[in-house]
Amino acid sequence: MPLALDELPQIFNILAGQMSIIGPRPALWNQDDLVAERDKYGANDVRPGLSGWAQINGRDELEIPAKARLDGEYVFK
């Protein structure tokens, strides 16, 4: 998947050590349901990434519980 122009600032976050290249994508400000679901799997305990396991396995087509479960699988691999 190519890097979108709106993701370019995230490269600076990676260089600053605030993000990883691979990890759960940061949740949006209004995605409290995703944050709560990720808590069940420990996915909020790792540094967010530019791309993650949930993104390559369905991205926005996934329901919140499935996305959070995949993010959790990444944490424990």
C-alpha positions in Angstrom: 0.0 0.0 0.0 1.6 3.3 -1.0 2.1 6.2 1.4 -0.7 8.8 1.1 0.2 12.5 1.1 -1.7 13.1 4.4 0.4 10.4 6.1 3.7 12.3 5.3 3.7 14.1 8.7 3.7 10.7 10.4 7.2 10.1 9.0 8.4 13.0 11.2 6.6 11.3 14.2 8.6 8.1 13.4 11.9 10.0 13.2 11.0 11.7 16.5 10.4 8.4 18.1 6.7 9.0 18.8 5.5 6.3 16.3 6.8 3.1 14.8 6.7 2.0 11.2 4.7 -1.1 12.2 2.1 -1.0 15.0 -1.6 -0.4 15.5 -2.7 2.7 13.7 -3.5 5.7 16.0 -7.2 6.0 16.8 -9.0 9.1 15.8 -10.1 11.5 18.5 -13.7 10.3 18.2 -12.9 6.5 18.2 -13.5 5.9 21.9 -15.1 2.5 21.0 -11.9 1.4 19.2 -9.7 2.5 22.1 -11.9 0.7 24.6 -11.9 -2.5 22.5 -8.1 -2.3 22.0 -7.7 -2.1 25.8 -9.0 -5.7 26.0 -6.2 -6.9 23.8 -3.3 -4.7 25.1 -3.0 -2.9 21.7 -3.0 0.5 23.4 0.2 -0.4 25.3 2.5 -0.3 22.3 3.7 2.6 20.2 1.3 3.4 17.3 2.5 2.7 13.8 2.2 3.9 10.3 0.7 0.6 9.2 -0.4 -2.4 11.2 -1.8 -5.9 11.2 -5.4 -4.8 11.0 -4.6 -2.5 8.1 -3.2 -5.2 5.9 -6.0 -7.6 6.9 -9.0 -5.4 6.0 -8.5 -1.8 7.1 -11.8 0.1 7.2 -13.8 -3.0 6.0 -13.3 -4.5 9.5 -15.7 -4.1 12.3 -14.2 -2.5 15.5 -14.0 -5.8 17.5 -12.2 -7.5 14.6 -9.8 -4.6 14.1 -9.0 -4.4 17.8 -8.4 -8.2 17.9 -6.0 -8.0 15.0 -4.1 -5.1 16.7 -3.9 -7.2 19.8 -2.5 -10.2 17.8 0.3 -7.9 16.6 1.2 -7.0 20.2 1.7 -10.6 21.2 3.6 -11.8 18.2 
